[in-house]
Amino acid sequence: MAQIPKRYTKFLEDFPAVGKAYEELGKAAHEAGPLDEKTRALIKLAISIGARMEGAVHSHARKALKAGAVKEELLHVAVLSLPTIGLPSAMAALDWVEDVTEKKS
């Protein structure tokens, strides 16, 4: 799996109090409801796809795999985006997911 992006690591170093608050907010959001880790990861992948955030798609695809999702589930999330965000955006999403799933370990 990929490492934490350098920009985020630098952000945490430069603004430790803000970084801590951000991470605590994320933890609180994850713990606020009944969804399991894999479901949350797939939802966050879908949100990232809808927002067309390539880096976030990469990150959430890795997190979903770590949470037990399989490649086909990640690709299905990208395909489900097609009727909502259109063909070009869905094709980009498929590429971004495959950036993660096709990497050789």
C-alpha positions as a Python dict, from the first residue, in 0.01 Angstrom:
ca = {
    (1, 'M'): (0, 0, 0),
    (2, 'A'): (111, 356, -62),
    (3, 'Q'): (250, 581, 204),
    (4, 'I'): (85, 892, 341),
    (5, 'P'): (126, 1174, 85),
    (6, 'K'): (417, 1408, 156),
    (7, 'R'): (189, 1713, 140),
    (8, 'Y'): (-30, 1572, 418),
    (9, 'T'): (271, 1478, 630),
    (10, 'K'): (407, 1831, 591),
    (11, 'F'): (64, 1974, 681),
    (12, 'L'): (66, 1768, 1003),
    (13, 'E'): (419, 1892, 1083),
    (14, 'D'): (341, 2257, 1004),
    (15, 'F'): (-2, 2268, 1170),
    (16, 'P'): (-10, 1994, 1435),
    (17, 'A'): (-311, 2129, 1626),
    (18, 'V'): (-518, 2165, 1308),
    (19, 'G'): (-405, 1823, 1187),
    (20, 'K'): (-502, 1664, 1518),
    (21, 'A'): (-844, 1831, 1508),
    (22, 'Y'): (-897, 1716, 1149),
    (23, 'E'): (-807, 1357, 1235),
    (24, 'E'): (-1032, 1364, 1544),
    (25, 'L'): (-1320, 1494, 1330),
    (26, 'G'): (-1270, 1209, 1085),
    (27, 'K'): (-1261, 954, 1368),
    (28, 'A'): (-1579, 1100, 1522),
    (29, 'A'): (-1759, 1089, 1184),
    (30, 'H'): (-1660, 724, 1137),
    (31, 'E'): (-1786, 632, 1482),
    (32, 'A'): (-2112, 830, 1455),
    (33, 'G'): (-2318, 555, 1299),
    (34, 'P'): (-2368, 186, 1240),
    (35, 'L'): (-2184, 141, 910),
    (36, 'D'): (-1896, -104, 912),
    (37, 'E'): (-1545, -10, 799),
    (38, 'K'): (-1575, -160, 450),
    (39, 'T'): (-1908, 11, 381),
    (40, 'R'): (-1772, 346, 503),
    (41, 'A'): (-1466, 304, 281),
    (42, 'L'): (-1679, 230, -27),
    (43, 'I'): (-1901, 531, 45),
    (44, 'K'): (-1599, 758, 82),
    (45, 'L'): (-1468, 618, -247),
    (46, 'A'): (-1800, 706, -411),
    (47, 'I'): (-1793, 1058, -267),
    (48, 'S'): (-1439, 1106, -397),
    (49, 'I'): (-1541, 983, -741),
    (50, 'G'): (-1839, 1220, -749),
    (51, 'A'): (-1617, 1510, -649),
    (52, 'R'): (-1364, 1409, -921),
    (53, 'M'): (-1080, 1411, -668),
    (54, 'E'): (-816, 1178, -816),
    (55, 'G'): (-592, 1173, -510),
    (56, 'A'): (-886, 1101, -282),
    (57, 'V'): (-1003, 821, -513),
    (58, 'H'): (-658, 664, -490),
    (59, 'S'): (-654, 703, -112),
    (60, 'H'): (-1004, 569, -56),
    (61, 'A'): (-952, 281, -299),
    (62, 'R'): (-648, 175, -93),
    (63, 'K'): (-844, 215, 231),
    (64, 'A'): (-1134, 11, 91),
    (65, 'L'): (-899, -271, -7),
    (66, 'K'): (-745, -261, 339),
    (67, 'A'): (-1098, -281, 488),
    (68, 'G'): (-1168, -601, 294),
    (69, 'A'): (-1319, -479, -31),
    (70, 'V'): (-1213, -652, -349),
    (71, 'K'): (-1119, -498, -683),
    (72, 'E'): (-1457, -583, -838),
    (73, 'E'): (-1640, -390, -564),
    (74, 'L'): (-1426, -82, -621),
    (75, 'L'): (-1487, -101, -996),
    (76, 'H'): (-1860, -143, -934),
    (77, 'V'): (-1861, 180, -731),
    (78, 'A'): (-1700, 356, -1029),
    (79, 'V'): (-1952, 205, -1272),
    (80, 'L'): (-2241, 311, -1045),
    (81, 'S'): (-2125, 671, -1089),
    (82, 'L'): (-2198, 659, -1464),
    (83, 'P'): (-2567, 761, -1467),
    (84, 'T'): (-2506, 1041, -1217),
    (85, 'I'): (-2178, 1201, -1324),
    (86, 'G'): (-2156, 1091, -1689),
    (87, 'L'): (-1936, 875, -1906),
    (88, 'P'): (-1615, 1084, -1909),
    (89, 'S'): (-1613, 1115, -1531),
    (90, 'A'): (-1693, 747, -1481),
    (91, 'M'): (-1412, 651, -1720),
    (92, 'A'): (-1170, 869, -1522),
    (93, 'A'): (-1292, 702, -1201),
    (94, 'L'): (-1229, 356, -1345),
    (95, 'D'): (-876, 463, -1441),
    (96, 'W'): (-810, 603, -1092),
    (97, 'V'): (-936, 287, -922),
    (98, 'E'): (-725, 75, -1155),
    (99, 'D'): (-422, 290, -1072),
    (100, 'V'): (-449, 129, -728),
    (101, 'T'): (-580, -218, -809),
    (102, 'E'): (-342, -288, -1096),
    (103, 'K'): (-24, -200, -906),
    (104, 'K'): (201, -494, -843),
    (105, 'S'): (297, -544, -480),
}
